[in-house]
């Protein structure tokens, strides 16, 4: 029994990191940028399945401002953007990691002074 508890304690941190969670983004989560970005780049904690992962950027009216489809490579996902006027934008992501765990989330960034 004790060996099982030790084994579980050693494996638990590995299982906790199996999901692809957002590590960092550009523009940064909650940031204000002076110049409108040409793309959004998301970095995750695990490799992604590109065909089953997506990111959409929406303006304050809820309209997509993606200039094309998102692409994923390894742990990184990116999407090109249409020219953005000043305002607040919401990034919505849904990913499937290579170990078949789904995660999703959203954040905002602002363009302007």
N, C-alpha and C positions, 0 to 999 in steps of 0.2 A: 504494500500500500504506500509506504513512504517513497519507494522508487517511482511510483506513478505520480505522486505529488511533485517530486523533483523534476520529472520529465515534463509535466504540465507547466510548471513554472518556467522552464527553459523554453518551451515552445509557444507560450502565450504571447510574448512580445512579437514573434514572427507572425502569428495569426492577426494580431492587431494592425500590422502594417500591410496587410494583403490588399486592402482597398486602395484604389487610386484617389487620393485626396489632393486638392489644390495646394501646391507648395508656394508658388508665387505667380504673379501676373505682371504684364506690362501692357497698358498702364497699371500701376499698382492698385490693389483693392482700396476703394474709398478715397483715391487721390484726386487732386485737381491738377490738370496739365494746361500749360499756356497754349501750346500748339496742338492741334488735332492730330491724333495718331493715324497712321495709314493702315495699321493692323493691330489686332489684339493677340498677344501671345500668352498662353497658359502653360505652366509647368506643373506636372503632377508627380506624386510620390511613387508611382508604379507605371509600368509600360501599358499602353492603351491598345485596344482593338480599333483601328481607324474606321472600319466600316460601320461600327456600332457606337461611335462617339460623335458628339456634335457641340457646336457653340454658336450662339446667336447673340448679336448685339442689337438692342432696341433703343430708340429715342424715347423722349418723355411721353409721346403719344402712343407708344407701343409698336411703332413701325420698325421693321428690320432695316438696319443700315449696313448689313453685310454686302460686300461687293461681289461675292462669289461663295462657293462652298468652303467650309472649314476643312483643314487637312491636319492629320496627326502623324507623328513620326516618333517612335519610342515613347518618351514620357512628355513630349511637347505637342501642343495643339495650337494652331493659329488660324486666323481668319482675316482677310483683307476687308477694309472698310471703305464705304463711299466717303466723299468729303463731308466732314462733320462741322456744323456750325456750333457756336457756343451752346452749352446745355449739359444736362445730366443724361448719362447713358447706362443702361442695365445690360450686363453680360450674364447670359444664362447658359450653363454648361451641363451636359449629360455625357458621362463616359462609362465605358465598359473596359475593365482592366483585363489583361491577358489571362488572369486566373478566374475570369467570369464574374467578378463582383461589379455591380452597378453602383455608381454614386452620381450625385448631381448637386448643383448649387447655383448661386448667383451672387453678384456684387455690382456695385455702381462705381463709376468714375465721372468726373466732371471736366468739361473743356471750357476754359475761360479764365478770366483774371481772378 
